[in-house]
């Protein structure tokens, strides 16, 4: 009978994102134990044997740690309370994580956005080979930096082989600039320069010759 009660308790929980064992579950069967597998509802995740709310999910402000890390239970429209990332933190990973923007206060690097770290100053800063995006929410990679997709690279760069590199027709290191449309080899540049010089000298000689001819005719 007790075993059946345990099965009933297990079925009472709805479908979940994660599961954990309820340490309060008891069983009176000799030499046996009852494990109740608890599952969190959609939009909630487990922490310390509790189901806490992800971003934009309903929460109870009277309960401590009702939301995921770096999120707060705030009153929304209709006086309902929902979890929101705290100031200078942004939502990631399907509403399941609040990561610190560049410049946000932090305790360790796990608080900071991808490709950033918690410095001794207690704030999130971009790692080497990365720079802050225009909104300070992410760190984007220079050429040669590691990446997962093109959004993690600077403008006019692509993520290829998990590395940022300038897109076709672009070149650079910290900035990808458009290449010259018709780049000329060095020998062609030298040839044009020499040819232009010869043409200019010939033109000057011709002008001088014409001027001399006119003078002779005038004197005659």
Secondary structure, 3 states (H helix, E strand, C coil): CHHHHHHHHHHHCCCCCCEEEECCCCCCCCCCCCCEEEECCCCEEEECCEEEECCCCECCCCCCCCECCCEEEEECHHHCEEEEECCCEEEECCCCEEEECCCCECCCHHHECCCEEECCCCEEEECCCEEECCCCCCEEECCCCECCCHHHECCCEEEECCEEEECCCEEECCCEEECCCCCCCHHHHHHHHHHHHHHHHHHHHHHHHHHHHHHHHHHC
